[in-house]
Amino acid sequence: MAVAWKRKDLLDLESLSAEEIELILETTGSFKEISQRPIKKVPTLRGQTVVLFFFEPSTRTRTSFELAAKRMSADIVNIQTSASSLTKGETLKDTARNIEAMKVNIIIMRHSCSGAPHMLAGSVSPSIINAGDGSHEHPTQGLLDIFTIKEHKKKIEGLNVSIIGDIAHSRVARSNIWGLTKLGAKVTVCGPATLMPPEVEKLGVKVTYDIKEAIEGADVINMLRIQLERQGQNLFPSIRDYSMAFGLDAGKMKMAKKDVLIMHPGPVNRGVEITPEVADGPYSVILEQVTNGIAVRMAVLYLLSGVKERVE
Amino acid sequence: MDVILKNGRVVDPANSMDTEADILVKAGKIAQVGKGLKVQDARQVDCKGKVVLPGLIDSHTHFRQPGREDEEDFVTGSRAALKGGFTSVLCMANTNPVVDNKGVVEYICSEAAKAGLINIYTVAAVTKGLEGKELTETAQISAAGAKALSDDGKPVINPEILRRAMEYAKMFNLPVISHCEDPFLSRNGVMNEGLLSTRMGLKGIPRAAETVMVARDIEIARLSGARLHIAHVSTKESVEAVRQAKKRKIAVTCETCPHYFVLTEEAVSEYNTNAKVNPPLRTQEDVEAIKKGLSDGTIDIISTDHAPHSAEEKDVEFDFAATGMIGLEFAASLSYMELVKKNVLDWKGFAEKLSINPSRLLSLKNKGSLSEGADADITVFDPSGTRKVEISSIESKSKNTPLLGRELAGTAAIVIVGGKIKYENGKFC
């Protein structure tokens, strides 16, 4: 293996090198098999304490992290709150320092504010894993998407990957863009102009407002969840209008390559950004993404824990 | 005791003066300026190698009194001002209670006098409670001593109300200081909009949020015939809008702050809340345009927008952090380092932007010059002085500055207010 893992935290994919990303993907491969065993448990993280510190509701990501930690025998504590509960007077930093004082090893954190995990990483000693911060990044989602693509396509370099939907508010999009471009994929982002972040083309991606361009020639299409409340902010006129222009349905699928992969980070708004026949269709790897999510998170927990012995 | 400042480089744009000379201060006034003055019974202060300037005047300060004295008050704010070489400041109205009636104006004047360190002036709000709805009682406020009107911190959203306020202010020769920000375009924004906001996943504030309001307010100044002063200009396009307005002979002036010509948006990367400010730090292109605007006279004034905030308001998630940074202690050094040393301004230009132009804006009598008979407010600036910005040496009660750790060149050596030495070589007197 080219590099060793040296970081205390996993905050984003922007700051990782291609070698570090490859290291996580390789490590993921060796952890994936554990979840297929009849007894899905190894003692790798025995005696380590992992705190799930979620300031935003989450089912999928929280469960995935929790199972990953449990299958590695870590002790888990769940703290679920909302960012606004801090009006009680305790700041995020105070709360984190209290958790630190309880001698935990890893804090897995989701927060509605971009940069919240970065702030904590600089002020407390446990490792911080960013499980999604605002519109910034969701590194383990990016990693599991890339792992899933690589399982099918055997490589990332040279692939055409299209990300379609609300790019502006999507932390999944940002982590995918960084991870994929570092590994040599050609990334296209597609969505309404109102949901395209400023100067995104400077991240080395192609921008299009025409879904046809994003579908044709794509090896992978990653459909993002559209948040319905954006309509109220006049970011698109109506769901109907959005679906017509940017929803993926059987008709638009006719333009796609025959071996295209259809991905979605979930939860799916069926009939809005993707129709059920496409989400459940033969090209869809949406549920494989979920399975791989656990393996990726096991690999990340393992690498950050600094434990030397890997799998029994 | 009288004071004589010997052999300094005296820079006084009001008298087109930039020459080595002595200044005699007597009974609170500048008694005499000339070479080789010989006076007995006066304290002799050697100013060789130093620049002697009319006392610096900050046209944009927040001292948080009344309401947030835990962040700054007239005494700590005055000490910060003195350390930075300022002899006068203009406080904004967004205190609690808001400075929107005669009573609060009088309170500020009397408390400021009790602090007794520098000249503290106040603006009064354009509208009651800064709500943009009802005009404040301008005749009374003006009589009580307010020097300008401003809802700073917020724009006056309704242009009709701004028009009427400006027409009314004109009768009292009060300028209206405008915080140019379209609140719809800037809504929820926390930094400059662009590639960096995209990378950081933060909501951006487009440059147009400022510039559309600059353009609007210029037209309302033309319509009302009143004096408009645009606060904290941060974008290239705003500088250009003011340049064109001045060509059209509209009565508009504007200011920028050192952070807009020293820092760019890069200062917020790593989610540094001390660099979160409104308007936000922009790009290198804007920095260059602002320097150009300073050198060609489009930008009249360098103000600080000194905005103290407690650690609790800054040491939080970036989205939740208060906006603003302290500036009084650093503005003169930064202006010297970035403008004078880099030949954007000469010393005369420095004195214009930091003393006489703010004095003219606020119609301060006998301030902003070293004319014989003027108030003896004098800043002796030492270009060879240095300072490292460290929390332990900040006079302001609040320590919110992105300059922590930086080395500054040029310091205020002696500051005289009303003929009395109030600050000398690092000590308050």
Interface residues (C-beta under 8 A of the other chain):
Chain A: E14 A83 L86 T91 L92 K93 H111 C113 S114 G115 A116 H118 M119 D133 G134 S135 H136 E137 R171 R174 P197 P198 E199 V200 K202 L203
Chain B: E193 G194 L195 S197 T198 R199 M200 G201 L202 K203 G204 P206 E270 Y271 E312 D315 V316 E317 F318 D319 F320
